[in-house]
Amino acid sequence: MRMTMMAAAAVLALSVGLSTAAPGAYAADEPAKAAPPKDGDKDKIDLPAFPADAHVKQVVHVAGKTLNYTATVGSLPVRDDKGKKIAEVVFTAYVLDGPRDPNRPVTFAFNGGPGAASVYLNMGAIGPKRIQFGAQGDSASDPVRLVDNAGTWLDFTDLVFIDPVGTGFSRSLVDADQTKKDFYSIKPDIAYLSRIVFDWLVKNGRAASPKYVVGESYGGFRAPAIAHYLQGQMGIGPNGVVMVSPCLDGHLSVGEDVSPMPWIVNLPPMAAANMERQGKPLSPQAMAEVEAYARGEFATDLMKGRADPAAVARIVDRVSRYTGLDPALVRHMGGRIDTGTFLRELYREQGKLASVYDSNVTTFDPYPWSQGQRAGDPILDAIIAPTTSAMVDFATNTVGWKVEGRYNALSFAVNQAWEKDWFTNIESASDLRQSLAADGKLKALIVHGYDDLSCPYFASRLLVDQMPPMGDPGRMRLAVYPGGHMFYSRPDSQAAFRHDVMALYGAR
């Protein structure tokens, strides 16, 4: 998950525009502070040790099969160039029981934020058990019940979910300033997480297994970057990479005063949400018209600007029709509808707010007369509690990994501490290009939900269309499903996603 400015309006506005949290509001998320020096060791961190890895046998029923597997919760150290342990990264692994098949893949999964634990992919999308979250009507106080996940990938790959430093139970062992330098920055983040993948493979004797990397949102940025780093720096050749609702190039979302790109990438998802509200099914065929307009006449007329009144009139007409917004508002804004305005105006008359992660998911607006949105995002506000409760109970009670410390499903402090201007500096489409070029057998899949405005699918469409053909055109695919950022909250979209991933893995 990536936290956006609209999603965190009442907490933190994170990504395209940052606001400031209340002082000390998330102090528990901060890296450990150094204890008073003892015996001259000024760098000593006074924290209880993590327990040894814990395991539990479990069963899941999927696709008419009964799968027996072992769930493990444990940790791996991060060391600096002098061998000193500077962090501990927690993982949750699901490995199929029975004789070891040398051809059975292992998949490493990352969420985003920055500041998100891997619980969203784990217990929402692809792990063997899931809870419901992210759809209209889901609530923070819903009962926490893990059930078999019909969309799990466990029948065709083992799964390892990794929580970066500052998320989940993972923790830094150095002070706040050093933590920012070592972990809360774009390049070091990719380097140490790639090393964690390497270390897990070595520890578990899986270096010769087929390997895949999957990431969601900022994790979708991470996935091709980690795959490329493993390939070029760690001597590990991934077989495939899956990017879920990714942001592959932050540059496409900036420069709106002159560049048409922010408006171009947002128009198709706005149109998709409007079509869905009208009960029209979403499909590539249904979206063809608005996509052609966005990359064609819309782009041309945007660049003409106010110097051509006829161009402005054309924009207002088409944008009003595609988005369903009041033509007077669209005219006032010159056809350049920002995400915040779109989400606020859709349901203003009903006294509700729309989510940046799926603009057809709403909640009541506690401040309906305010000029701007003052409440949190409808989806973001509803998912932290159930995912936190589910993962804490699973790790500490079901698996028996008895750890002390807070669990951060989504750490706003980590996001706030992240490298300055990170959103405009992330770009991993080039990593994807180079990995595909270097390995003619590597396969890649990018997936999105049509209604997502935090990481618009059309940005990936434009990026993919600019990539040169490199052998079999089928080894680089983009698939889009009904739904939003967490489209897998909808059973039909999750089933389509599973089908497409199985094709990537060559699974039956």
C-alpha positions as CSV (number, residue, x, y, z in Angstrom):
1,M,0.0,0.0,0.0
2,R,1.1,3.5,-0.7
3,M,-0.1,6.3,1.6
4,T,-1.3,9.3,-0.4
5,M,-2.1,12.9,0.5
6,M,-5.9,12.3,0.2
7,A,-5.7,9.0,2.1
8,A,-4.1,10.6,5.1
9,A,-5.8,13.9,5.2
10,A,-6.5,13.7,9.0
11,V,-3.4,11.8,9.9
12,L,-0.6,12.5,7.5
13,A,-0.7,13.6,3.9
14,L,2.0,11.3,2.4
15,S,3.3,11.1,-1.1
16,V,2.3,13.9,-3.5
17,G,1.9,16.4,-0.7
18,L,3.0,16.1,2.9
19,S,1.5,17.6,6.0
20,T,2.7,17.4,9.5
21,A,1.5,15.0,12.2
22,A,1.0,16.2,15.8
23,P,4.2,16.3,17.7
24,G,4.9,12.9,19.3
25,A,1.7,11.4,17.8
26,Y,3.5,8.3,16.6
27,A,6.5,8.2,18.9
28,A,6.0,4.4,19.4
29,D,6.9,4.0,15.7
30,E,10.2,5.6,16.0
31,P,13.5,3.6,16.0
32,A,14.8,2.5,19.4
33,K,16.7,5.2,21.3
34,A,20.1,4.3,22.6
35,A,20.2,3.3,26.3
36,P,22.6,5.1,28.6
37,P,26.2,4.0,27.9
38,K,27.3,0.8,29.7
39,D,30.9,-0.2,30.0
40,G,31.8,2.3,27.4
41,D,29.4,0.9,24.8
42,K,27.7,4.2,23.7
43,D,25.9,2.4,20.8
44,K,24.2,-0.3,22.9
45,I,20.4,-0.6,22.3
46,D,18.5,-1.9,25.3
47,L,15.8,-4.1,23.8
48,P,14.5,-7.6,24.7
49,A,15.8,-10.2,22.3
50,F,13.6,-11.6,19.6
51,P,12.5,-15.2,20.2
52,A,13.7,-18.0,18.0
53,D,11.7,-18.7,14.9
54,A,8.4,-20.4,15.6
55,H,6.4,-22.9,13.5
56,V,2.9,-24.3,13.2
57,K,1.3,-26.9,10.9
58,Q,-1.7,-25.7,9.0
59,V,-4.1,-26.8,6.3
60,V,-5.8,-24.8,3.5
61,H,-8.3,-26.0,0.9
62,V,-7.9,-24.3,-2.5
63,A,-9.0,-25.2,-6.0
64,G,-10.3,-28.6,-4.9
65,K,-7.0,-29.5,-3.2
66,T,-6.1,-29.9,0.4
67,L,-2.7,-28.4,1.2
68,N,-0.7,-29.2,4.3
69,Y,2.0,-26.6,5.0
70,T,4.1,-25.1,7.8
71,A,3.8,-21.4,8.8
72,T,6.9,-19.8,10.2
73,V,7.3,-16.4,11.9
74,G,10.9,-15.5,12.5
75,S,13.6,-12.9,12.0
76,L,16.8,-12.2,10.1
77,P,19.6,-9.8,11.0
78,V,20.8,-6.8,9.0
79,R,24.5,-6.1,9.5
80,D,26.6,-3.1,8.5
81,D,29.9,-3.4,6.6
82,K,31.7,-4.1,9.9
83,G,29.4,-7.1,10.7
84,K,27.6,-5.3,13.5
85,K,23.9,-6.1,13.7
86,I,21.9,-2.9,13.1
87,A,18.4,-4.2,12.5
88,E,16.2,-7.3,12.7
89,V,13.7,-8.0,9.9
90,V,10.7,-10.2,10.6
91,F,9.3,-12.6,8.0
92,T,6.3,-14.9,7.7
93,A,6.8,-17.9,5.6
94,Y,4.4,-20.6,4.3
95,V,6.1,-23.7,3.0
96,L,4.3,-26.8,1.6
97,D,4.9,-29.9,3.6
98,G,6.2,-33.1,2.0
99,P,9.3,-34.1,0.0
100,R,11.3,-31.1,-1.3
101,D,10.5,-30.5,-5.0
102,P,13.6,-28.7,-6.5
103,N,11.3,-27.2,-9.1
104,R,8.9,-25.7,-6.6
105,P,9.2,-21.9,-6.6
106,V,9.5,-19.5,-3.6
107,T,8.0,-16.1,-3.8
108,F,9.1,-13.0,-1.7
109,A,6.4,-10.4,-1.1
110,F,6.6,-6.8,0.0
111,N,4.1,-4.1,0.6
112,G,4.7,-0.4,0.3
113,G,3.9,2.8,2.1
114,P,6.7,3.4,2.7
115,G,5.8,2.2,6.1
116,A,3.5,-0.7,5.4
117,A,4.0,-4.2,6.7
118,S,3.4,-7.2,4.3
119,V,0.1,-8.1,6.0
120,Y,-2.0,-6.7,3.2
121,L,-0.6,-9.1,0.6
122,N,-0.4,-11.8,3.1
123,M,-3.9,-11.8,4.6
124,G,-5.7,-10.0,1.9
125,A,-4.4,-11.1,-1.5
126,I,-2.2,-14.2,-1.8
127,G,-1.5,-15.9,1.6
128,P,-3.2,-19.1,2.6
129,K,-5.6,-17.4,5.0
130,R,-7.3,-14.1,4.7
131,I,-9.6,-11.5,6.3
132,Q,-12.0,-9.2,4.4
133,F,-11.0,-5.6,4.1
134,G,-10.8,-2.8,1.5
135,A,-14.4,-3.0,0.1
136,Q,-17.5,-0.9,0.6
137,G,-19.1,-1.8,3.9
138,D,-15.9,-3.2,5.5
139,S,-15.4,-1.8,9.0
140,A,-12.5,-1.3,11.5
141,S,-14.6,-3.2,14.1
142,D,-15.5,-6.2,12.0
143,P,-14.7,-9.6,13.6
144,V,-11.2,-10.8,12.9
145,R,-11.7,-14.2,11.4
146,L,-9.1,-15.8,9.2
147,V,-10.6,-18.1,6.6
148,D,-9.2,-20.2,3.7
149,N,-8.1,-17.9,0.9
150,A,-9.5,-19.0,-2.5
151,G,-7.0,-16.6,-4.2
152,T,-3.8,-18.0,-2.5
153,W,-0.8,-18.9,-4.5
154,L,0.4,-21.6,-2.1
155,D,-0.6,-24.4,-4.4
156,F,2.0,-23.4,-6.9
157,T,4.7,-21.5,-4.8
158,D,6.0,-21.2,-1.3
159,L,5.5,-17.7,0.1
160,V,7.7,-15.5,2.2
161,F,6.3,-12.1,3.4
162,I,8.9,-9.6,4.5
163,D,8.3,-6.6,6.8
164,P,10.8,-3.8,6.2
165,V,12.5,-2.1,9.2
166,G,9.9,0.0,11.1
167,T,6.9,-2.1,9.9
168,G,5.3,-5.1,11.5
169,F,7.6,-6.2,14.3
170,S,10.8,-5.4,12.4
171,R,13.1,-3.0,14.2
172,S,16.2,-0.9,13.9
173,L,18.9,-1.3,16.5
174,V,20.6,2.0,15.8
175,D,19.5,5.6,16.7
176,A,17.0,7.6,14.7
177,D,19.5,9.5,12.6
178,Q,21.4,6.3,11.6
179,T,18.1,4.5,11.0
180,K,17.0,7.2,8.4
181,K,20.4,6.8,6.7
182,D,20.4,3.0,6.7
183,F,16.8,2.2,6.1
184,Y,14.5,5.1,5.3
185,S,15.9,6.0,1.9
186,I,15.3,4.7,-1.5
187,K,18.6,3.0,-2.4
188,P,19.5,1.5,1.0
189,D,16.0,0.1,1.2
190,I,16.4,-1.9,-2.0
191,A,19.9,-3.1,-1.0
192,Y,19.1,-4.4,2.5
193,L,15.8,-6.0,1.5
194,S,17.6,-7.8,-1.4
195,R,20.1,-9.1,1.1
196,I,17.3,-10.4,3.3
197,V,16.0,-12.4,0.3
198,F,19.4,-13.8,-0.2
199,D,19.9,-14.7,3.5
200,W,16.5,-16.4,3.7
201,L,17.3,-18.5,0.6
202,V,20.7,-19.5,2.1
203,K,19.3,-20.2,5.6
204,N,16.5,-22.4,4.2
205,G,18.6,-24.2,1.5
206,R,16.5,-22.7,-1.3
207,A,19.2,-21.0,-3.4
208,A,18.6,-23.4,-6.3
209,S,14.8,-23.0,-6.3
210,P,12.9,-20.9,-8.9
211,K,12.4,-17.4,-7.4
212,Y,9.8,-14.7,-7.8
213,V,9.3,-11.2,-6.3
214,V,6.0,-9.6,-5.8
215,G,5.3,-6.1,-4.4
216,E,2.2,-3.9,-3.9
217,S,2.1,-0.1,-4.3
218,Y,5.5,1.3,-3.1
219,G,6.3,-2.4,-2.9
220,G,5.4,-2.4,-6.6
221,F,8.2,0.1,-7.1
222,R,10.4,-2.1,-4.9
223,A,9.7,-5.4,-6.8
224,P,11.5,-4.7,-10.1
225,A,14.2,-2.8,-8.3
226,I,14.9,-5.7,-5.9
227,A,14.7,-8.2,-8.8
228,H,17.3,-6.2,-10.7
229,Y,19.5,-5.8,-7.6
230,L,19.3,-9.6,-7.0
231,Q,20.1,-10.2,-10.6
232,G,23.1,-7.8,-10.9
233,Q,24.5,-7.5,-7.3
234,M,23.5,-10.7,-5.4
235,G,24.0,-13.4,-8.0
236,I,20.3,-14.4,-7.8
237,G,18.3,-14.7,-11.0
238,P,14.6,-14.2,-10.4
239,N,12.3,-16.1,-12.7
240,G,9.5,-13.5,-12.5
241,V,8.3,-10.3,-11.0
242,V,4.7,-9.3,-10.2
243,M,3.9,-5.6,-9.5
244,V,0.5,-5.1,-7.8
245,S,-1.0,-1.5,-8.1
246,P,2.6,-0.2,-8.5
247,C,4.0,3.3,-8.8
248,L,6.8,2.7,-11.3
249,D,7.7,6.3,-12.0
250,G,6.8,9.2,-9.7
251,H,7.8,11.7,-12.3
252,L,4.5,11.2,-14.1
253,S,2.6,12.7,-11.2
254,V,4.4,16.0,-10.9
255,G,4.7,19.2,-13.0
256,E,1.0,19.7,-13.4
257,D,1.4,23.5,-14.1
258,V,2.8,22.7,-17.5
259,S,3.1,18.9,-18.0
260,P,-0.1,17.2,-19.1
261,M,0.9,13.9,-17.6
262,P,-0.7,14.1,-14.1
263,W,-4.1,14.9,-15.8
264,I,-3.6,12.2,-18.5
265,V,-2.9,9.4,-16.1
266,N,-5.8,10.3,-13.8
267,L,-8.6,10.7,-16.3
268,P,-9.1,7.0,-17.2
269,P,-9.5,5.8,-13.6
270,M,-11.9,8.7,-12.9
271,A,-13.9,7.6,-16.0
272,A,-13.8,4.0,-14.9
273,A,-15.3,4.9,-11.5
274,N,-18.0,6.9,-13.2
275,M,-18.9,4.0,-15.4
276,E,-19.0,1.6,-12.5
277,R,-21.4,4.0,-10.6
278,Q,-23.7,3.8,-13.6
279,G,-23.7,0.0,-13.5
280,K,-21.6,-0.4,-16.7
281,P,-19.1,-3.3,-16.7
282,L,-15.4,-2.4,-16.9
283,S,-13.2,-4.0,-19.5
284,P,-10.4,-3.1,-21.9
285,Q,-13.1,-2.6,-24.6
286,A,-15.2,-0.3,-22.4
287,M,-12.1,1.8,-21.5
288,A,-10.7,2.0,-25.0
289,E,-12.4,5.3,-25.9
290,V,-11.3,7.3,-22.9
291,E,-7.8,5.9,-23.0
292,A,-7.4,6.9,-26.7
293,Y,-8.8,10.4,-25.8
294,A,-6.4,10.8,-22.8
295,R,-3.3,10.0,-24.8
296,G,-4.4,11.8,-27.9
297,E,-6.7,14.8,-28.2
298,F,-6.8,15.5,-24.4
299,A,-3.0,15.7,-24.3
300,T,-2.9,18.0,-27.3
301,D,-5.6,20.3,-26.0
302,L,-4.0,20.5,-22.6
303,M,-0.8,21.7,-24.1
304,K,-2.7,24.5,-26.0
305,G,-4.0,25.8,-22.7
306,R,-6.0,29.0,-22.4
307,A,-4.5,30.4,-25.6
308,D,-7.0,28.3,-27.5
309,P,-10.6,28.7,-26.1
310,A,-11.9,26.1,-28.4
311,A,-9.5,23.6,-26.9
312,V,-10.6,24.4,-23.4
313,A,-14.2,24.0,-24.5
314,R,-13.5,20.6,-25.9
315,I,-11.7,19.5,-22.7
316,V,-14.6,20.7,-20.5
317,D,-17.1,18.8,-22.6
318,R,-15.3,15.5,-22.6
319,V,-14.0,15.6,-19.0
320,S,-17.5,16.4,-17.7
321,R,-18.9,13.5,-19.7
322,Y,-16.3,11.0,-18.6
323,T,-16.1,11.9,-14.9
324,G,-19.7,12.7,-14.3
325,L,-18.8,16.0,-12.6
326,D,-20.7,19.3,-12.9
327,P,-19.7,21.0,-16.2
328,A,-19.5,24.3,-14.3
329,L,-16.9,22.9,-11.9
330,V,-15.0,21.3,-14.7
331,R,-15.0,24.6,-16.7
332,H,-13.9,26.6,-13.6
333,M,-10.9,24.2,-13.3
334,G,-10.1,24.2,-17.0
335,G,-10.7,20.5,-17.2
336,R,-7.8,19.8,-14.9
337,I,-9.5,17.8,-12.1
338,D,-7.2,17.0,-9.2
339,T,-7.7,13.9,-7.2
340,G,-8.8,15.8,-4.0
341,T,-11.5,17.7,-5.8
342,F,-12.8,14.6,-7.6
343,L,-13.1,12.6,-4.4
344,R,-14.7,15.4,-2.5
345,E,-17.3,16.4,-5.1
346,L,-18.5,12.9,-6.1
347,Y,-20.5,12.5,-2.9
348,R,-20.7,16.0,-1.4
349,E,-24.5,16.2,-1.8
350,Q,-24.7,12.9,0.2
351,G,-22.4,14.1,2.9
352,K,-19.9,11.4,2.1
353,L,-16.2,11.0,1.1
354,A,-14.7,8.8,-1.5
355,S,-11.4,6.8,-1.1
356,V,-8.4,7.6,-3.1
357,Y,-7.8,3.8,-3.2
358,D,-11.2,3.1,-4.7
359,S,-13.3,6.1,-5.4
360,N,-16.5,4.0,-5.2
361,V,-15.8,3.1,-1.6
362,T,-17.2,5.8,0.7
363,T,-17.8,6.8,4.3
364,F,-19.6,9.7,6.0
365,D,-17.8,13.1,6.0
366,P,-17.6,14.3,9.6
367,Y,-16.8,17.8,8.3
368,P,-19.2,18.3,5.3
369,W,-19.0,22.1,5.3
370,S,-15.2,22.4,5.3
371,Q,-13.6,23.7,2.1
372,G,-11.1,20.8,2.1
373,Q,-11.2,17.2,3.3
374,R,-10.4,17.0,7.0
375,A,-11.1,13.3,7.7
376,G,-9.0,10.3,6.9
377,D,-9.4,8.0,3.9
378,P,-12.4,5.7,4.0
379,I,-10.4,2.6,3.2
380,L,-7.2,3.5,5.1
381,D,-9.2,4.2,8.3
382,A,-10.9,0.8,8.1
383,I,-8.0,-1.5,7.4
384,I,-5.4,-0.8,10.1
385,A,-7.3,-2.3,13.0
386,P,-8.4,-5.6,11.5
387,T,-5.1,-6.3,9.8
388,T,-3.1,-5.4,12.9
389,S,-5.3,-7.6,15.1
390,A,-5.3,-10.5,12.7
391,M,-1.5,-10.5,12.3
392,V,-0.7,-10.1,16.0
393,D,-3.0,-12.9,16.9
394,F,-1.6,-15.1,14.2
395,A,2.0,-14.5,15.0
396,T,1.9,-14.6,18.8
397,N,-1.0,-16.9,19.4
398,T,-1.5,-19.3,16.5
399,V,2.2,-19.6,15.5
400,G,3.5,-19.0,19.1
401,W,6.2,-16.4,18.3
402,K,6.0,-14.6,21.7
403,V,7.5,-11.2,20.9
404,E,7.4,-8.0,22.9
405,G,6.8,-4.8,21.1
406,R,4.3,-2.9,19.0
407,Y,3.1,-4.2,15.6
408,N,3.0,-1.6,12.9
409,A,0.7,-2.6,10.0
410,L,1.1,1.0,8.7
411,S,3.6,3.2,10.3
412,F,3.1,6.9,9.7
413,A,6.3,7.7,11.5
414,V,8.3,5.7,9.0
415,N,6.7,7.4,6.1
416,Q,7.3,10.8,7.7
417,A,10.9,10.0,8.2
418,W,11.5,8.7,4.7
419,E,13.9,10.4,2.3
420,K,12.8,13.9,1.3
421,D,10.8,14.1,-2.0
422,W,10.9,10.4,-2.3
423,F,7.7,10.2,-4.3
424,T,9.1,12.4,-7.1
425,N,12.3,10.4,-7.1
426,I,11.2,6.8,-7.3
427,E,11.5,5.2,-10.7
428,S,11.9,1.5,-11.3
429,A,10.6,1.1,-14.9
430,S,14.2,1.2,-16.0
431,D,15.1,-1.6,-13.6
432,L,12.3,-3.7,-15.2
433,R,13.6,-2.9,-18.7
434,Q,17.1,-3.8,-17.8
435,S,16.1,-7.0,-16.0
436,L,14.0,-8.2,-19.0
437,A,16.9,-7.3,-21.4
438,A,19.5,-9.1,-19.3
439,D,17.4,-12.3,-18.9
440,G,15.4,-13.4,-21.9
441,K,13.4,-15.9,-19.8
442,L,12.4,-13.5,-17.0
443,K,8.6,-12.8,-17.0
444,A,6.8,-9.8,-15.6
445,L,3.2,-9.0,-14.8
446,I,1.8,-5.6,-13.8
447,V,-1.7,-5.5,-12.3
448,H,-4.0,-2.7,-11.3
449,G,-7.6,-1.9,-10.3
450,Y,-9.4,0.4,-12.6
451,D,-10.7,2.7,-9.8
452,D,-7.4,3.3,-8.1
453,L,-6.3,7.0,-8.0
454,S,-3.4,6.5,-5.6
455,C,-1.4,4.6,-8.3
456,P,-3.4,5.0,-11.5
457,Y,-3.3,2.1,-13.9
458,F,-3.0,4.3,-16.9
459,A,0.5,5.4,-15.8
460,S,1.6,1.8,-16.1
461,R,-0.1,1.5,-19.4
462,L,1.9,4.4,-20.8
463,L,5.1,3.1,-19.4
464,V,4.6,-0.4,-20.8
465,D,3.7,0.9,-24.2
466,Q,7.1,2.7,-24.3
467,M,9.1,-0.4,-23.6
468,P,10.8,-2.0,-26.6
469,P,9.9,-5.5,-27.6
470,M,12.4,-8.0,-26.1
471,G,11.6,-11.4,-27.4
472,D,8.3,-13.0,-26.6
473,P,5.8,-10.2,-26.1
474,G,3.8,-12.3,-23.7
475,R,6.6,-12.2,-21.0
476,M,5.7,-8.6,-20.1
477,R,1.9,-8.1,-19.4
478,L,-0.4,-5.5,-17.9
479,A,-3.7,-6.6,-16.6
480,V,-6.4,-4.4,-15.1
481,Y,-9.4,-5.6,-13.0
482,P,-12.6,-4.0,-11.6
483,G,-11.9,-2.5,-8.2
484,G,-9.3,-0.2,-6.7
485,H,-5.8,-0.3,-5.2
486,M,-6.8,-3.5,-3.3
487,F,-8.9,-4.9,-6.2
488,Y,-8.3,-8.4,-4.6
489,S,-11.0,-7.5,-2.0
490,R,-13.5,-8.3,-4.8
491,P,-13.7,-12.1,-5.3
492,D,-14.0,-12.0,-9.1
493,S,-11.0,-9.7,-9.5
494,Q,-8.9,-11.8,-7.1
495,A,-9.8,-14.9,-9.1
496,A,-8.8,-13.2,-12.4
497,F,-5.5,-12.1,-10.7
498,R,-4.8,-15.6,-9.6
499,H,-5.4,-16.9,-13.1
500,D,-3.0,-14.4,-14.6
501,V,-0.3,-15.1,-12.1
502,M,-0.6,-18.9,-12.6
503,A,0.0,-18.3,-16.3
504,L,3.1,-16.3,-15.4
505,Y,4.4,-19.2,-13.2
506,G,3.4,-21.8,-15.8
507,A,1.2,-23.4,-13.1
508,R,-1.8,-25.6,-13.8
